[in-house]
Amino acid sequence: LGGGYDAMSQQELLGDPFQGASREELLGNYQGATREELMGDPFSLESAQPFMDIYQSSMDPAVREIEEQTMRAQNEARARAATGGGGFGSRLGIMEATTAGEGAQAAGDLRAQAAREGLGFATGRYDTDRAARAATENTMRNQFEQDRSARFGAEDVMRGQFEQDRSARFGADTQARQAYETNEASRI
């Protein structure tokens, strides 16, 4: 009879084995931040000191103004004592002590307020920095998970294409065989 059916070999039908990505390539190797990296250095007065110093320094002009006012008030008291006669000396000492105490109290209050504000700012800054580190870590983790998902998606597409190609080869062989059988049947 006619020419023989020349079927595809098993190797031609199956094709080369699918060479997808390795497990490591698919999963990736994301190493998230450690707890220590996320938390940062612990908050302490030493870490807050630079901020407190800035606030303290910002109060220097006001403290100098208080000191100058105190000196003016003491000079005025001395001038009154000098014009007031001999019995004014003990009152002068009381006035100088009161004026010096009030000046020191006002300067101390300013310094304490500056320390509180500096410490408050440092605490807020520490919390903000820690929140920023956590947000950055979340962004990096989300990006890694999106990348991983994309790698798995690409792998699924490549595997699907491989299976379609294999199926098409089997289909082509089946059609060739059926055409041969039809041709042979028509000869008989």
C-alpha positions as CSV (number, residue, x, y, z in Angstrom):
1,L,0.0,0.0,0.0
2,G,1.0,3.7,0.3
3,G,3.7,5.2,2.3
4,G,3.8,4.4,5.9
5,Y,2.8,6.5,8.8
6,D,5.8,8.3,10.2
7,A,4.8,9.0,13.8
8,M,6.6,11.4,16.0
9,S,9.0,9.9,18.5
10,Q,8.3,10.0,22.2
11,Q,11.0,12.7,22.5
12,E,9.4,14.7,19.8
13,L,5.9,14.4,21.4
14,L,7.0,15.1,24.9
15,G,9.6,17.7,24.1
16,D,12.4,18.7,26.4
17,P,11.4,18.6,30.1
18,F,10.1,21.8,31.5
19,Q,12.9,23.9,33.0
20,G,11.1,26.2,35.3
21,A,12.5,28.4,37.9
22,S,14.1,26.8,41.0
23,R,12.3,26.9,44.3
24,E,14.8,29.5,45.5
25,E,14.2,31.7,42.5
26,L,10.5,31.5,43.0
27,L,10.5,32.1,46.7
28,G,13.2,34.7,46.8
29,N,15.3,35.3,49.9
30,Y,13.8,38.3,51.6
31,Q,15.4,38.9,55.0
32,G,13.2,41.3,56.9
33,A,14.6,43.8,59.4
34,T,15.4,42.4,62.8
35,R,13.5,43.6,65.9
36,E,16.5,45.6,66.9
37,E,16.7,47.3,63.5
38,L,13.0,48.1,63.6
39,M,13.0,49.4,67.2
40,G,16.3,51.3,66.9
41,D,18.4,52.3,69.8
42,P,16.5,52.5,73.0
43,F,15.3,56.0,74.0
44,S,17.4,57.5,76.7
45,L,18.4,60.9,78.1
46,E,21.7,60.5,76.2
47,S,19.9,60.2,72.9
48,A,17.6,63.1,73.8
49,Q,20.4,65.4,75.1
50,P,21.2,67.0,71.7
51,F,17.6,68.0,71.3
52,M,17.4,69.3,74.8
53,D,20.6,71.3,74.3
54,I,19.1,73.0,71.2
55,Y,16.1,74.0,73.3
56,Q,18.3,75.1,76.2
57,S,20.4,77.2,73.8
58,S,17.3,78.8,72.4
59,M,16.5,80.1,75.9
60,D,19.9,81.8,76.4
61,P,18.8,85.2,75.1
62,A,15.8,85.2,77.4
63,V,17.9,84.1,80.4
64,R,20.4,86.9,79.6
65,E,17.5,89.3,79.5
66,I,16.3,88.1,82.9
67,E,19.8,88.5,84.3
68,E,20.0,92.0,82.9
69,Q,16.7,92.9,84.4
70,T,17.8,91.5,87.7
71,M,21.0,93.6,87.6
72,R,19.0,96.7,86.7
73,A,16.6,96.1,89.6
74,Q,19.5,95.6,92.0
75,N,21.2,98.8,90.8
76,E,18.0,100.7,91.2
77,A,17.7,99.3,94.8
78,R,21.3,100.4,95.5
79,A,20.6,103.8,94.1
80,R,17.6,104.2,96.4
81,A,19.6,102.9,99.3
82,A,22.3,105.5,98.6
83,T,19.8,108.3,98.6
84,G,17.8,106.9,101.5
85,G,20.3,107.4,104.3
86,G,22.0,105.1,106.8
87,G,19.1,102.8,107.9
88,F,18.4,101.6,104.4
89,G,21.3,99.0,104.4
90,S,19.4,96.1,105.8
91,R,16.5,96.8,103.4
92,L,18.9,96.9,100.5
93,G,20.2,93.4,101.4
94,I,16.6,92.1,101.5
95,M,15.8,93.8,98.2
96,E,18.9,92.4,96.5
97,A,18.3,88.9,97.8
98,T,14.6,89.1,96.7
99,T,15.5,90.4,93.3
100,A,18.3,87.8,92.8
101,G,15.9,85.0,94.0
102,E,13.2,86.1,91.6
103,G,15.7,86.4,88.7
104,A,17.1,82.9,89.4
105,Q,13.6,81.5,89.7
106,A,12.6,83.0,86.3
107,A,15.8,81.7,84.7
108,G,15.3,78.3,86.2
109,D,11.7,78.2,85.0
110,L,12.8,79.0,81.5
111,R,15.5,76.4,81.6
112,A,13.0,73.8,82.9
113,Q,10.5,74.7,80.3
114,A,13.2,74.3,77.6
115,A,14.2,70.9,79.0
116,R,10.6,69.7,78.9
117,E,10.1,70.9,75.4
118,G,13.4,69.4,74.2
119,L,12.6,66.1,75.8
120,G,9.1,66.2,74.3
121,F,10.5,66.9,70.9
122,A,13.1,64.1,71.3
123,T,10.4,61.7,72.3
124,G,8.3,62.6,69.4
125,R,11.2,62.3,67.0
126,Y,12.1,58.9,68.4
127,D,8.5,57.7,67.9
128,T,8.4,59.2,64.4
129,D,11.7,57.5,63.4
130,R,10.5,54.2,64.7
131,A,7.3,54.5,62.8
132,A,9.2,55.4,59.7
133,R,11.4,52.3,60.0
134,A,8.3,50.1,60.5
135,A,6.6,51.7,57.5
136,T,9.7,51.2,55.3
137,E,9.9,47.6,56.4
138,N,6.2,47.1,55.5
139,T,6.8,48.7,52.1
140,M,9.8,46.5,51.4
141,R,7.9,43.3,52.6
142,N,4.9,44.2,50.4
143,Q,7.1,44.8,47.4
144,F,8.8,41.5,48.0
145,E,5.5,39.7,48.2
146,Q,4.3,41.4,45.0
147,D,7.5,40.4,43.3
148,R,7.1,36.8,44.5
149,S,3.6,36.7,43.3
150,A,4.7,38.0,39.9
151,R,7.4,35.4,39.7
152,F,4.8,32.6,40.5
153,G,2.5,34.2,37.9
154,A,5.2,34.2,35.2
155,E,6.1,30.6,36.1
156,D,2.5,29.6,35.7
157,V,2.3,31.3,32.3
158,M,5.5,29.6,31.1
159,R,4.3,26.2,32.4
160,G,0.9,26.7,30.7
161,Q,2.7,27.6,27.4
162,F,4.8,24.5,27.8
163,E,1.7,22.3,28.3
164,Q,0.0,24.0,25.3
165,D,3.0,23.3,23.1
166,R,3.1,19.7,24.2
167,S,-0.7,19.3,23.7
168,A,-0.3,20.9,20.2
169,R,2.4,18.4,19.3
170,F,0.1,15.5,20.4
171,G,-2.8,17.0,18.4
172,A,-0.6,17.4,15.3
173,D,0.5,13.8,15.6
174,T,-3.1,12.6,16.1
175,Q,-4.2,14.6,13.0
176,A,-1.3,13.1,11.0
177,R,-2.2,9.6,12.1
178,Q,-5.9,10.1,11.4
179,A,-5.1,11.5,8.0
180,Y,-2.9,8.5,7.3
181,E,-5.6,6.1,8.5
182,T,-8.3,7.9,6.4
183,N,-6.0,7.8,3.4
184,E,-5.3,4.0,3.9
185,A,-9.0,3.3,4.4
186,S,-9.9,5.0,1.2
187,R,-7.4,2.8,-0.7
188,I,-8.9,-0.4,0.5
